[in-house]
């Protein structure tokens, strides 16, 4: 029996999109700072209800939580995050 991550080449890694709201005028600097954090695949500033969208990868859901809480939410200018784990059904 194999899990979906292994079948899709992810070797069991947890992938997620993190939607971020920032203080006014901070989206570009927040995206740039987050982009260099280990575990972050990409960070883009966007328009709409969220200001930055991040693609992240971690070894487990717990490691993903640590990445979001300890590293990403620590970036100055962030007001709210919403983490959306990728599922393979």
Phi, psi and omega in degrees: 000128179244151178271165184299324180298319179291317180299326183264012176085007183272356179051035177081007180287152176262124177251148180206155168256136179242117180266129188234133169257140182235170171295155181304131177081006184254357187303312184296317181290324177296313180300317181296318180292320181290326185303334183264001179286131177302135182101345178269123179276331180185154178215125182232139171273137187226173173255160180120200183291339176246153185259333181221139173240129183242140170252125183230160180219140180215166181288334183204170176298321178297317179294324176297316178300318178296319178300313182292311186287313187277328186252307186287312181292348179279350181289130180296134177107349179277134178251334181199146174230153174224117183263128182238095179296143177279134177241151178238105182249000000 
